[in-house]
Structures are given as C-alpha cells and as structure tokens.
Amino acid sequence: MASDSNKGESVLEPDVDPTARARAADSTAETPDLDKTSEGLGTLRSLSIGIWTLAVLALTYTIYLAREFLLPIVYAVLLSFLLSPALRLLSRLRIPPPLGAGIIILTLLASLGLSGYELSGPVERLAVDAPHALSSAEAKLGKLLRPLQRASKTAEQVENAASATATGAAASGPAKPTQVVVAGPSIITRAFGTTQRVVGVVLEVTILLYFLLAAGDFFLQKLIKVLPSGSEKRLAVQIARETESSISMYLLTTSLVNVVEGLVVAGVMWAWGMPSPFLWGALVAVFEFVPYLGAVAVVGLLTIGALTTYDSVGHALLIPASYLLINLIQGNFVSPILLGHRLALNPVALFVGLTFWFWVWGIPGAFIAVPLVATLKIFCDNIEILASFGEFLGQRDDRERRATVRAD
C-alpha cells in the first residue's frame, strides 16, 4: 500500500515547484530576431547528419530503381550539350532552332547508320570466327600460363580426392537430388537489353533530344521564373551556363580526341597486318569514353585478336603494346593540353564515380560517368555548403601543395 506522502501523485503529472517565481527579462539583452532564426532553420546547414544520410540513400535507390526512366533522359541532355554549339552555328546562319535541330539529328543518324553499315561486315565475320579464335588464343596463352595450369591441376586433383573420400563415406545415405541448371541471358542481353528495348531507348533519346535542341533555353527560363529570390535565379543561371559550357567542351573535345586516336590505332593495326583495322579503331573510339576500364577491355580484345592472327606469341603481344603506347601519349600529353583544368577531377573520386554509375546503370552508366561526376562537381562548387565536397572531387593544386609544404 502506498504511503501518504505519495498519495495522489502520478508519473504522468509534471513535477512543478509551486513556490517558484519567474524572473524578469534582462533589459540589456538583445531581442531575438525571429525572421533570422526562421531563415537559418530553412537552410541546408540546419539539416542533421541523419537527414542528410537518409536523403542520400533515398536518392541512390531512386536513381537505381528508376534507371530505365532516367537513363534516356540523361543521354538526351548530354547529347544536347554536345550538339548545342552546332545548333548555335546554324542559328547564326539564320536557320530557326526547330529546323536546325532536325538537320543536326538527321545528320547524326545518317552518320551512325553509315558507320554501322560499313562495320557490319567485319562484326559479322568476327562473330562467326569467335569460337575458333577463342580456342586458338587459349591454346597459345596456355604456353605462357603452363606453370599456373600445373598448380591449378594439382589443386583440382586434391579437391577430387577429398570429394571421392566424402562420397565413399556417404554412399549409404540418400541420393542427392538432380540439379537443373538454367542458362541465363547472354552478356549482350544483360548489358543492353533485348533488341526491342534498345530500339525503344534509341527512339526515346532521339525524340527527346530534338525537343531539347528545338526548345533552346525554354526550360531554363521556366526554372528561373519559378524561383523565388533574385540570388537563387542568378545561381541557377550560373550553374546552368557553367554546366553547359564545361560539359559541352568536354564532350566535344573528348569525342574528337577519341576519333583521332581510333584513326591512329586503325592505321597502326593496318601496318601490323591485323584484319579489320577500322573495326579496331571504332572500338577504341567508343571504349575510350570509359576511363581505365575501357583501355583494359581494348587491351584484352586486341590480345585475343592478335593471338589468333599471328603464330608467334611475341609478335602478337606487340599489338596491345602498340595500343598502350598510343593510349599513354593521348592520356598524358594530348588530353591534358586540350582539356586543361576545365574538368580536372581527382582520379580516386573519378574511379569511385565510375564504379558507382556502373553499379546503378551498368555499362551505359559507365560511358557517362565522367560527365555526371563533372556536373556534380560544378554543382558543389557553386553551392556554399557543398563546396568542401567539390574541393575533394577536384585535382590537387600544386600551388596549394607548395604553400602547405612551406608552412610545415
């Protein structure tokens, strides 16, 4: 039974001192600015780490789950950045933007169709000869990898012996059920989807690209109109202009560099006597849009192709070595001179971005990873709270490094 002192008290009732008295406010104290407090609570800095984490996770899963919807839109926007200089050139010639956009898209489709038609023969021959080529390359590589094969064979024999012992011990037990292996889709189907899906995506990108080029600054004007304050309008225009200028210059320069590198590689392949040299040049021009991984893929394909062409392994290895030399010259001298520091990205951040976009969007995401990371850097550089993240995405400044060394 409760005591009389606790009678009538409840844990739900607040503990209030009835003898307490409120003190008068200090007359010299500063009056709180409610408007400034409200404005501070509405900024990005007021958000907690938990909210930021949830926002990043929600954005990541949205990008992943909506990839079939977002991927054509992103490709169309990037292509509009690439082709916008040509549209402005036609506008100076007094050609209306809708007509200029139609001319540009028809020219682009005709060029792609002609290139595909010219390369269809070598691609078909390569597909027919692929099984024989792979077996021949495997046989020649076996000579170089013979020590590893011996070690693998020894490990397999040990595993088979252990498996036979376990099978003999469990012979009296029930028989294992039969396992049915279902063949999955091919690599090409996994990378790009079915033919109907590819045709649908190309058609969607083409139509959206036409509307983006024909509309010009329509969407930017609408965005500026709905923004409330003048500072936000100026910031939106600054980010839009810088993004379009930087990404357009990057895509145009990179495309020209890759095409020239493809032509040089085609010439070298022709000089070495490789079959279908223009096909190898086209593969180089396309794969170079994927940093790091594209060069690795080209080296692997050239090694397999050279091993099936030449009897000597040493002669065959000269083919990928020639490409690596050309790629090193392009990556360390040509591209830095032409691109400068316009989109200088941290190699570590670039590789992480490449891995991320390859994870969420597959091979199509890997091709546009660099422009997307560069766009993110531009946004971060123009938004104060994200400036530190944008600094991380950029390359190291040698002047800052020298100043730090002197300070130490």
N, C-alpha and C positions, 0 to 999 in steps of 0.2 A: 504494500500500500504506500502511495507517495506521501511524502512529508508535507506539513502545512506550508513550508516556505516555497515549495514548487507547485502548490495548488493553484490552478488557474493559468499557469504558464504553458505556452505551446511553442514547439520548434518552428512553427510557421509564423509566429509573431516576431517582428524585429525587436532587437534589444535597444531600447531608447532610454536615455537618461532624462527624466522629466525636469531636472534642475538645471540642465544645460541652457545657455543663452547664446544667441548668435552675436558675433562681433560686427561692429560697423566696418564698412569697407574703407581702406586707406584712401584718403582724398588725393594723395600724391601719386597713386598708382595709375599706370597707363590704361586707358579704356580699350577693352578688346575690340579688334577690328573683325567683325563677323563676316564681312564681304571677303576679306583677305583669307580668313580661315576656310570659308567655303570654296574659294578658288584653289587653295592649297590641297584640300581634300579631293578636288576633282582632277588633279594632275596625275601623271603616271608615277611620280615619285612616292605618292601616298599608298600605292599598292604594296602589299606584303609579299614576301618570298613565296608563300604558299599559293597566293593568287597567280603570281607570275608562273609558277610551276604548272598549275592546272591549266593556265591559258596556253602554255607551250605544248603540253600534252594533248590538249583538245585540238590545237591547230595541226599538230603532227598527224593525229589519227584522222582528222578531216581531210588532209591532203592525201593520205594513203587510201582511205575508203572512197574518195571522190576522184580518183586518178583518171578514170575513163571520161569523166566530165571535164576535168581541169586541163588534162594534157593537150587536147586540141586547141583550147583557148590560149594556153601559154605558147604553143608553137606558132599560132597565128599572130600573137602580139610580138614575139621575137622576129618573125619574118617581116612584120610591118616596120619594125625598127631598121631591119636590114635594107628594105626596099624604099624607105621614105626618102633617101637622097635622090633616087631615080625619079620619084614622083615630084619632088620639088624642081628637078631639072625640067621635067615635062611641063610643069606649071609656068616656068619662066618662058617656055615656048608657046604660051597662051593655049595650052591644052587643058580643058577642065579636069578636075580631080577624078570624077567618075570614069571619064574616058581614059585618062592616064592610068588609073588603076586596072582597067580592063586590058589595056595594052601590056602593062607590066606582067600581069598574071598569065596572059596568053603566051607571052614570050617565055616566061619561066616554065610553063607546062610544055611548050614545044621543045625547049632545050632539054628538059628532063626526059621527055618521050624519045627524042632523037638519041640521047646518050644511052637510054635503056635499050633501044633497038640495036644500036651498034655493039653493045656489050652482051646482048642476049646470046649470041653465038658462042663466045668464049665461056660464058657462065654455064651454058648447057653442056659444052664439052667437058668443063671442069666437074660438073655434077656426075656425068657418065663415067669419067675416069677416076672419080674419088675413091671407090673401094680398092681398085688396083694401086692407086697412088699411096693410099694409107698403108697397105700391106708392104709395098716396096720400101716406103720410108721407115716403117717399123723394123724391117729386116736390116736396113743399113744402120739404123740407130742401135740395133742390138749389138753390133760390133763394138760400139763405144760404151754401151751400158752393160757389157758382159759381166764385169765384177759385181755390179748391183743385182743382176739377174741371178747370179750364183748364190748370193746372200739371200735373196728372196726365195729361191728354190729350196735352200736349206731350211729356212723358217717354215715354208709350206710343208716340207716333209715332217718336221717336228710336230706341226699342228695336225697333220693327218694321222700321225702315230698316236697322239693324245686322243684324237677323235675316235680312232679304231678301238682304243682301250676302253673308252667310255661306252662305246656301242656294244662291246662284248659284255661289259658289266651289266648293262641294262637290256640284254637280249630277252630275258624272261618277262620283261614288263610289257605294257600295252604298246601297240604300234603307233607311231606318230601319224597324225593326220596329214593328208596330202596338201601341200601348199600350192596355191594357184597364184601365179604372178601375172598381173595385168599390165600390159605395156602402156606407158604414158604417152603424152603428146610429144612430138618432135621438138628439137631445140628451136627451130624457126617458128613453130607454132607458139611455143612458150614465150619467145621474145617479142613477136609482133602480132600474135593472134591469128585467126583464120583470114582467108583471103577477103571474105565479105567484110570483116571488121576493118581490115586495112583500107579497103576501098571506101568504106564509110567514113573513116577518120580523115583520109585524104580529101574527100569531098567536103567534109565539115570544115577542115582547115582552109581549103580554097575559098569557100563562100565567106567565112568569117574574115579572112584576110582581105578579100575585096571590099567588104563593108568598112573595115578599119582604115584601109587606104583611101577609100572614097569619102569617108566622113572627115578625115583630117583631124582637127583639134576639137571636134564636136564633144567628145566625152570629157576632155579636159575642161572645156568651157562649162559643161554641166556640173562638174565636180567643184569648180571654183564658185559657181553660183550658189550651191547649197551650203558651202562652208560659212560659218557664222562671222568670224572675225577677219580683219584685214591681214593680220600676221599669219593666220592659217592659210589664207588664199595665196599670199606670197610664198610661203613654204611649199605649198602644193605645186605651184608653178615652177619653183626652183628644183624640186625633186624630179618633176616630170621632164623638164628640159635637160637636166643633167643626166638622168637615166637614158633618155632617148639618144642624146649625143654620145654618151660613153658606150652604150651597148651597140648602137649603130656603127660607130667607128671600130669597135672590137670585132663585131661580126663581119663587117666588110673587109677589114684588114686580114683577119684570120682566114676567111674564105679565099682571098687572093693568094695568101701565103700557102695554104694547103693545096690549091690548084697548081701553083708553080712547083711546089715540092712533088706533087703527083706526076707532073710532066717530067721533072728531073729524074725521078725514080723510074718512070717508064722508059726514058732514054737509057738509063744505066742497065735496066733489065734487057732492053733490046741489044745493047752492046755485049752483055754476057751471054746472049742467046737463049734467054728464058722465053717460053711460049706465052702468048697473050700479054705482051708488056703493058698495053694500055689498061688491061683489067687490073693489073697490079698497081698501076698509077692511080686508077679510080679508087681502089680500096684504100690506098694511103691517104688520098684526099679526104675520104669520108671518115676513116678511123682517127685521123689527127684531131678531129673535134673533141675526142675523149682524151684528156691528158693522162699520161702514164699508161693506163690500161690499153689505149689504142695502139701505142707503139709496141707493147708486149704482144698484142694479138697479131699485129703485122709481122713481127719477127717470127712468131710461131708458124703463121701461114707460109711465109717465104721459105722457112727452113724445110717444111714438108714439101712444098713445090720444088725446091732445088734438089732435095734428095731423090725425088722421082725423075728428075731431068738428067742429072749428071751421075756418072758411075763412081767418081771419086768423091769421098766424103769431104775432103779438104776443099775441093773445088766448090762443092755445094754450100759449105759454110761461108764462102766469100759473098754469097748473095745477101743473106741477112746482115753480114758485117758491112756491106756497102750501104744498105739502108740505114743502119745505125749511125754511120758516119754522116750521111746526109741529114738525118734527124738531129744529131748533136749540133751540127752547124746551124740548122734552122732554129733550134730551141735556144741556143746560147748566143747567137750573133744576130740573125735576121729578125726574129720576132721582137727581142728587146729594143732593137733600133727603131723598128716601125711602130710598135705599140708604146714604147717609153714607159712612163709611170702612170698612164691613164687608168689602167685597171691592174695595178700592181697588187697581187694578192699573196698572202702568206702561204707557202707551199703546204704546210701542215693543215691550215684551215681549208685550203683548196682540196686536199685529198680527203679530208673529213666530209666536206660538202659533196664531193663526187661519190663517196660511199653512201651518204645519206640519200641523195637523189636516185642512185642506182637501187637502193633498198626500197624506196617508196614507189618509184615509177619504172624500175627495170632499165633495160638498155635504152629506150627513148629518153628516160630521165638522165642517163649518163651523158648523152650528147648535148644536153642544155644545162649541165651542172654549172659550168663556168659563168655563163651569163646570169644565172639565177643567184649564184654567190656574189657576183659583182653588183647586181641590183640590191641585194641585201646590204652590202657594204655602203652603197650610196644612201640608202635609207638611214642607216645607222650614223653616217657622217653628218647628216642634216637634222637629226633629232638629238637633242642635248642629252637625254637620259640614256640613249643607246650609243653615245659617242665612244665610250670605252670599248664596247664590243666591236665597233667599226675599226678602232685602232688595232685591235687584235687581228682582225681579218687582213689588214694591210701588211706590206713587207716592212722589214727593218730599215729605218732611216740611218744611213751612215753618219750623218751629221750629229744626230742624237746619240749614236753609239760613241763617237769621239768625245762628245761633251760629257757623257757618263763616265768614260774612262778617265778623263781629266779630273772630274770631281772625285773619283775614287782615289 
